[in-house]
Amino acid sequence: MRNADKFLKFRPETLLHIFIISLAIFILGVQVGIKHGRDLQLEDIRIEYGYDFSN
């Protein structure tokens, strides 16, 4: 029982920091996924229709 009490004695700031860091990593992963998806979509359009888009 004492081990459970020690585990739950995190300071609320520590849990908040862990949550914010994990949320930031998740958002970064979503942004990278969206960028990769758009690149793949442009590549599919190039292959299917022969269009070439320049940045």
Order of alpha helices (4+ residues) and beta strands (2+ residues): alpha-alpha
